[in-house]
Amino acid sequence: MENAKVLVVEDESSIRKFININLERNGFEVIEAESGEEGLKKLIEYDPDVVILDIMLPGMDGFEVCRRIREGKFDVIIIMLTAKGQDMDKIVGLELGADDYMVKPFNPLELVARIRANLRRIKKQSEDDKNIIATGKIKLDISAQKFYKNDVDIELTPREFAIVKVFMENQGKAISRDELLNHIWGRNYFGDIKTVDVHIRRLREKIEDDPSEPKLIETVWGFGYRWRKAE
């Protein structure tokens, strides 16, 4: 979180310097811009983690800057600075894609706290996303060991969950029974390979709409199985 880059877009030099000093004291790298146009240029040039964006800017206002940032799909946190009592500004800013707002005048320590809170949220969201595999109506939450279909939690055994995980990590790829056996049961397993078919049958009974005509786990005759990609 420390050393995160913060772009401060504020036309009043005294406020901009005030923000800069306090952010640098707290370990942030700060880039300054005096206008919306300059802010967009420096956004592309420096790729900041956070943009502190004043609404009342000369020329292109903060609303337009916010809109362009979101339309450009920039992965950045936007905290807007609004005038006291301008509740509509907060609403418009949030609707345009701002993550948070601060009302002038503000305590610089609160701004630092807001920046850190938003960075933590984004980090957690990123970590959570890495633990989720989703396709069509199916979602696999790896960290929680949960399987969902149409947002309904379906209970799977640890081995069934492991099978689905292999399939969903290799969507559209045919996986042989031997591969599944080695991956799930281990290379030192010397039982009957038909145990794979038994587990697939039980799994289909739990997750397929019609197990007799499976749409998720397809049989690749004479070879193994394949998880069908969502259309």
N, C-alpha and C positions, 0 to 999 in steps of 0.2 A: 504493500500500500504506500509506503514511503517512496519518494522519488517519482511518484506519478506526475505526469505532465498536465498542467492546468493552463488553458487558454482563457485569459481575462479580456472580454470585449466590453469596454466601458469608455465613453468619450470624456468623462470628467477625470482629468489627470490626477487630482488629489485623491479621489476614491480609488482609482486604478492603482496608484502607488501604495495606498493604505492596504489594499487587498494583497498586492504583491509582497510587501514586507512581511505580513503575517503568514502568508502561505509558505514563503521561503524559510521563515523561522521554524516552521513545522515540517520541513523536509520535502516540500514540493518544488518541482521545477516549474517556473512560471514564464509564459509567453504573453505579451501584451498586444492588444489591438485597439485602435481608437475609433474604429467604425465597423459597421457590419460587413462592408466590402473587404476591408483589410482582414477582418476576422475569418471570413471564408477562405481567403488566400492562405492565411497562416494555419488554418485547419488542415488544408491539403499538404502544406509544407512540413508541418511539425507532427501531425498525427497525435494530438493530445488525448489523454484519457478522460478529461473533464473540460467542459466549456462553461465559464461563468459569463452569463449573457445579460447585459442590461437591455431593457425593453426600449427605453427612450434614447435612441441613437440617431445621429444626423444621417440623412439620406435613407438607406435601408434600415428599417427598425428591427428590433430584436425578434418580433414575431416572424418577419420574413426570413431572417437568418435561420431561425429555428426550423421553419418549414423547409428551407432549402437543405439544411443538414439532414433532416429525416428523409426527404425525397432522394438525397444522394446516398442513403443507406450507410452513413458513417456510424461506426460502432463507438459512440461517445456518450458520456453522461452530460446532460444539459441542466444546469441550475440557473434559473432566470432571476433577475433582480427587478423587483417591482416597487412602485411608490406606495407609501403608506395609504391605506384606505381604498386602493384600487383593486377590489376583489375580482372584478371582471377580467383584469389583466391576468390574474392567477389562473382563472378558468380557461381563458383562451390559450395561454401558454401551455397548460397541461394537455389541452385537446390537440395542440399542434405537435405534441411529442416531448415536451419538457419533462424531466424526471422529478424535479423539485423546484422550489422557489424560495427566495429570501426577501423580506420586506425591509427597505431602507428606512431609517438607519439600522444597522444590525451589528451584533457583537461578532467580531472576527473569529472568536473561538467557536461560536455556533456554526459559522460557515465551514470552518475546518471539520467540525463534527459531522455536518451534513455531507461533506465531500467523502469523508471516510466511511460513513454509513452506506452511501450509494456505491462506493467501490467494493465494500464487503458484500452487498447484495448482488452485484454483478458477478463477483468471484464465485459466490455460492451457486448462483444460477448456472454459471458456466460448468462448475463441478457437477451439479445435478444433471445437466444435459448430457455429460459424458457417461453418466450411469443409466441413461435411458435409451433403449432401442425401440423405435416405433415404426410401424408400417401399416397403412390402412387403418383398420379398426383394432389392431393389436399393439399393445405397449408392454415392454418388458423393463421393469425397474430392477436393475442388477444389484444395487446397494441394498434395497429392501427385500430382494428375492421375491418379487411379486409379479404376477402375470395378469394382464387386464385385456378383456375383449369387450368392446363397446362400453368402456369405462367400468365394467363389472369385474371385480376381483375373482379369479378362478384359482382354486387351490391346486397346486401341483406338488408332486413329491420332489425332493432335491434332484433326483436323477431325471425326472421329466423336465424340470426347469433347465437342467444342464443341456438336455437334448434340444429344447427350443432355442436356447442361447446359441448353440452351434449353428442351427438352421438360420436364425435371424441375422447372425453375423456373416452368413454366406448365402444371402437370398438369391434365388435363381440358379444356384450352383448345385449340380447333382453330387450327393455325398454317398459314398459306398457304405455298405453295412460294416465292412472292416474298419473304415475310417471312424465311424460312429463308435464302434466297439472299443477301438484303441483310445479314442479321445475321452469317452465317458467312463468306460469300465477299466481302462488302463491296459498297457501292452502285456502285462503279466496275467491277464484274465484268460483262463483256458476253458471257460464254459461254452455252451452252445451259442452259436451266432444268432440263432432264432430268438434269443432273448431280446435282440434289437427289435424284431418284428412285433413281439409281444408288447413291448413298451410303446412302440409307435401306435399300435391298436388302442391301447388304453389312453394314450395321449389324444388321439383323434376323438375318442368318445367324450373327452372333456372339452375340447376346444373347437371342434368342427360343428357347423350347423347340422350337417347330415353326415355322420361318420362313414356311411356306406358309399357316399360320393364326396370324398374329401376335396376341399378347395384350397386349404392351406398347405398341408403336407401331401405332396404328390408322390406316387410310386413311380420309380424309374425301373421298369421291369428288367430283371436279371442283373441289377446293379445295386440299387439302394433307394434313396429318397431325395426329394428336393422341396425346399420351401418356395412357394410361388410368390413372386414379387407382386406388390399391390399395383393395381392398374390405375 
